[in-house]
Amino acid sequence: MTSNKNLGNRGEEIAKSYLIKSGYRLLEQNYRTHHLEIDLIFSYQNKTIFIEVKTRIKTEESSLEEPLSGRQIKNLKRAIINYCLEKNISLEAVRLDLINILADKKTRCAHLKHYKDIF
């Protein structure tokens, strides 16, 4: 497993733990459909919440603000539609969130920022 994959997996575990502690209920992790993937899927307040997790190592120029590209959003939308069709979920009862995690190797701490309902 590559170090980037390990970092991504660790970030997903941090995000999952944060969401569970916040009252979210985990439905699926690393859902795949065709060549698309959704990192985490939770249930919260009668909604299905799709979570994209972006984890990076802190550098001088890094920040918690890391937007998704247009292509990433397009792929996430396609994966969400596939999931909703498969599970018979109304698109009106879903939300896409972004969690950015910035890991600091020196302090061995991670800073998490949760952006809700990004589209």
C-alpha positions, 0 to 999 in steps of 0.5 A: 500500500502506498504512503498516499493510500495510507494517509488517505485511509487514516484521514477517512478513519479520523473523519469517520470517528469525528462523524460517529461522535457527532451522532452520524450513523455509518452506512458504508465506507469506500462505496464503489460503483463502476470506476467511481468511489464515495469515501463515507456514507452516513445517515443523519437527521433523516438524510443520507450524507455522502462524505468526500475526505481529503487528507494532506500533510501540512506544509508551509503553503498548505491550508484546510481550504482545499476545494474539489475540482469540477471533475471530482464533483461531477464524478461524486454526483454520478456515484451519488445518483448510482447509490440512490438508484441502487438503494431507492433513496430520493435525491431530495433526501441527500447531502454531499459534505467535504471533510478536509484534514491537514496532518502535521507530522511534527506534532502528530496532530490533525486539523479537521474542517467539515464543510456541509452541503457543498452542492 
